[in-house]
């Protein structure tokens, strides 16, 4: 009987020992998980934790091993185990020890230590979870990139891609038009708005500033709310404010409308290239993105042709009194909004990028779009029976923050919360572009974009200004000078142009219904003369004397009379007008419209060559090679001493440099993953516009002073850009990240 009792006792001890071993194993696993957290606590917390750990160990291992290898405990502990009720079943004894230690009123230091320990543990656990989640997301993105490329191969390249090509081409065309609008309307708008030289300069730069803001904002939003939706919003803003700018009368309101219009169109380039690339397989991507660049050239040609066809026709205008005028240049501004409106209409028929849906966990929507691409292409190729074989596509784990809003929350608060959350998401995505994984690539791309834009935009604006300067010099060389002439009882009713009259005497002469262009009268006498219906530009009277002279319906304001004496002379019904340019309207139209037309048309050969060779020689060779040749072509500018020579050099530079721009666009699309693609592209394009403003400001300041400094600046920037481009990774033949 004693042996049986001993056997039963040993058996109970063995069972309890096994339970204790299981608890110890569970406890040790928990200790290992929290050990890294415990190291970050302060010394007091460490000492407290160590004391609790020792007490726990003593409780668990308080017994000594028996001869049979089991564990046993004191009878009191065994009685406690046996005395547990159903209500406490499953309750961990470790929790009881923890709660017993911290129940009651804690000391100030111990309470603080416990709080810090809990917060630190929670933060460390959150960090570990976030890192693991990001690792899973990266793995998903890599798997999706490979699978997506295979799916695009099955969908093929056909009718759908070409339809999207023309739709997105209209959006890119609208961007090209926006660049030229202000430059074309300035010669005419300055008459209506009485623009000074600083105001004209600001109006020329405001478009670039607006596009800089728009590229950054819309690029960031396109990665969060979708390519198609963001492009529709940006084009709508551009269309609305372009429409308003054709009707507003004041300089400030016109400036604001062009700024807002630029903000809208600023999103077209980063979104269009990213959007289109996500429908192209790798063997088609470089070529067809380069073909898409041709629409920017088409936009420039469209703007030049419309300006030449509309603006010189001043009969296309009406006015309502003197308060409202609608001249032909306003008709041109209205016509320039058509590509943007057409792009909006066509874009409503196109789907969102399926790659964007997959990156945001929307499997079914992406599958339907890819099936649409497949079926459209197969039907167009004569294979309507082919079935889309893809049934499941990889989606990427989402890391979006959840925003909980109750039903009682006001609508404006909901919008504020949503916009705040969206802003934080966009800003976080932008910061990721500078994370260690992409930092080197981003800095190198920033340098290449800046150097390319600084030289290209600086030179392309410097060219027309140099041509203007050469025109002024040639115009001044044809100036006729008259000295000490005496004219009596003569009626002048024809145009007087490009003349200088010194020490002349005019008695009882009439100047009626005529234009005065670049006329200067110095030290002359006008006695009993009559001026009626005079329109003048760059006309001045210096140190002249007017005796008994009448000015009726003229624009010969007193600021045109420099140090002049007026004796019994009268001004009646003066015209309202502004000080106009000293070059004739015909020359302005020729320079602004025709030269721009030739400059944009000259990039056609470069576009074709870059499209055909992009996938054969690679992006980096195309970018670096074109930059080097452009750098060499800059030195020929030193030999451009005539108007025709400058126009030829402008065409040469534009035709060569377009290949480097195409390669840079393709490279930017392929270097960044889909969830950061438009964000990075938008930021780099915004930097491009900032560099354009700096280049234009610096280069134009040397017009008429020296050609050496702009040439050296442009050549140096292009040389630096071509060198840095070779340091970038080649993306030819790679799947879209």
C-alpha positions, 0 to 999 in steps of 0.5 A, a space after each residue: 500500500 505504501 508503494 502504491 501511495 508513493 507511486 501515486 504521489 510520484 505520478 502527481 508530482 510528475 504531472 505537475 512537473 510537466 505542467 511547470 515545464 510547459 509554463 517555463 518554456 512559455 515564459 522563456 519565449 516571452 522573455 527572449 522576445 522582450 529582452 531587446 526592449 529591456 535593454 533600452 530601459 533605464 537602470 532602475 527599470 533594469 534592476 526592477 525587471 531583474 528582480 522580478 525575473 529572479 523571483 519568477 525563476 525562484 517560483 518556477 524552479 523553487 523545487 529540486 529535481 527528484 530522482 526520476 527526473 521530474 519536478 515537484 513543488 511544496 504542498 501549498 503550491 500544489 494545493 493552490 493549483 488544485 483549488 483553482 475554480 472554473 472562473 479562474 481557469 486559463 488565467 496565467 499565474 504570471 499575470 497574478 504575480 505582475 498584478 500583485 507586485 504593482 497593485 496599490 499605490 506605487 512609488 513615484 519612481 517605480 510608477 514612472 519606470 513601469 510606464 516607461 517600460 511599457 511605452 518602450 516595449 510598445 514602440 519597439 514592438 511597433 517598429 519590429 512590426 513595421 519593418 516586417 510589414 515593409 519587408 513583406 510589401 517590398 517582396 510583394 512589389 518584386 513579385 508583382 513586377 515580374 508577374 505584371 510584365 508577363 501579363 503585359 506580354 500576354 495582353 500584347 501591344 495594339 489598339 488600346 495602347 495606341 488609343 491611350 497614346 493619342 489621348 495622353 498626347 493631347 495632355 502633353 500637347 497642352 503642356 507644350 502650348 502653355 510654354 509658348 502662350 505668354 511669349 506669343 501674346 506679350 507684344 500685343 498684350 503690352 499694348 492693352 495692359 501698358 506693361 513695363 519691362 519688369 511686368 513683362 519679365 514677370 509674366 514670362 516667368 510666372 508660367 514656369 513658377 506655376 508649373 513648378 508648383 503643379 508638378 510637385 503637387 500633382 505628382 505626389 497626389 497621383 501616387 495616392 489617388 490615381 493617375 487618371 483622376 489626378 490628370 483630369 483634375 489638373 487639366 480641368 484647372 488648366 482649362 478653366 483658368 486659361 479660359 478666364 485669362 482670355 477675358 480678364 482685363 487687368 494685369 494682376 488678374 491676367 497674371 493670376 490666371 496664367 499662374 493658376 493655369 500653369 499650376 494645372 498643366 504642371 502635372 501633365 508631364 510626370 503623370 502622362 509618362 508614368 501613366 503610359 509606361 504602366 501599359 507598356 511591356 519592357 521591349 516597347 517602353 523606351 520606343 513608345 515613350 519617346 514617340 509620346 514626346 513628339 506631342 510636346 513638339 506638336 504643341 509648340 507647332 500648334 501654338 506658333 501656327 495659331 498665333 501667326 494665323 490669329 494675332 496679326 488680324 486685329 479685326 478679330 476683336 470688339 470692345 465695349 466702350 473703353 472699359 472692356 476690350 477683346 482683341 485678337 490675342 485674346 482669341 489666341 489664348 482661348 484657342 490654346 485651351 482647346 488641347 487641354 479640353 480635348 484631353 479631358 474629354 478623351 481621358 474620360 473614356 480611358 481606365 485607370 492604370 491597373 498597376 496603380 490598382 494592384 499597388 493599392 490592393 484593388 485586385 478585381 479592378 486591375 484584372 478587369 482593366 487588363 482584360 479590357 486591354 487584352 480583349 481590345 488588342 486581340 479583337 483588333 488583331 483578328 483573334 477575338 477567340 483568345 481568352 485572357 488566361 490570367 485569373 489571379 494577380 499579386 497585390 501589394 500589402 497596404 500601409 495606409 493609416 485608418 482614420 476613424 470618424 463617427 457619424 456625428 462628425 461635421 462634414 467640414 471636419 471630415 474633409 479636414 481630417 481626410 485632407 490632413 491624412 492625405 497630406 501626411 501620406 503624400 509627404 511621407 511618400 516624398 520623403 521615401 524618395 530620399 531614403 537610403 535605398 533611393 538617395 543616391 539615384 535621386 541626387 544624381 537625377 536632380 543634378 542631371 535634370 537641373 543641368 539639362 534644364 538650366 542650359 536648355 531653357 536658358 539658351 532657348 529664351 536667350 536665342 530670341 532675345 539675341 535675335 531681337 538685339 541683332 534686329 535692333 542693331 540692324 534697324 539702328 544702322 538704317 536710321 536716317 538723320 536730318 540736320 537743320 531742315 526747315 519745313 513750312 506749310 507741309 502736311 504729313 499724312 504718311 508714316 514717319 519711321 526710323 528718323 532723327 531730326 536735329 535742329 529743325 524748324 517747322 512752321 504752320 505744318 500739319 501732322 495728320 492721320 499718321 504713325 510715328 515709329 522710332 522718331 526722335 526730334 532734337 533741339 527743334 522748333 514747332 510754331 503754329 503746327 497741328 498734330 491730329 490722330 497720331 499713333 506713335 511708338 518709341 517716339 520722343 521730342 528732346 529739348 524742343 519748343 512748341 509755340 501755338 501748337 495744337 495736339 488733338 487725339 494723339 498719344 504724344 503724352 508729356 513723358 514723350 516730351 523731354 525738356 521741352 517748352 510749351 508756349 500757348 500749346 494745347 492737348 485735346 482728347 489724348 489717346 489712351 495707350 502705352 509706350 510700344 516696342 521700337 521694332 515694327 509689328 511685322 518684325 515682332 511677328 516674324 521673330 516670335 512666331 516663325 522662329 518658334 515654329 522652326 525651332 519646334 519643327 527642328 526637333 522632329 529628326 531628333 525625336 525620330 532618331 531617339 525613338 528608334 534607338 532608345 531600346 537599342 543603345 540604351 537610355 544612358 548612352 542616348 542621354 550622355 551622347 546627346 548631351 555631349 553633342 549639344 555641348 559641342 554645338 554650343 560653341 558654334 553660337 560664337 559664330 552667330 552674328 546674323 539673324 539667319 545664323 542664330 535661327 539655324 543654330 537654334 534649330 541645330 541645338 533643339 534637334 540635338 538636345 531633344 534626344 537627351 530629354 527623351 532619354 531622361 524622361 524614360 530613365 526617370 520613369 524606370 528608376 523608381 517603383 510604381 508607388 513613388 514614380 509620379 512623386 519622384 517625377 513630379 519633384 524632378 520636373 519641379 526642379 527642372 522648372 526652377 532651373 529654367 527660371 534661373 537659366 532664363 534670368 541669368 542668360 537674358 541679363 547678358 544680352 547685348 553685353 557678351 555671348 561668352 558667359 551664356 555659352 560657357 554656362 550652357 556648355 559647362 552645365 551640359 558637360 556636367 550633366 553628361 558626365 553624371 548621367 553615366 553614373 546612373 544605372 541602366 534600365 534597358 531590358 528591366 521590368 518596371 519596378 
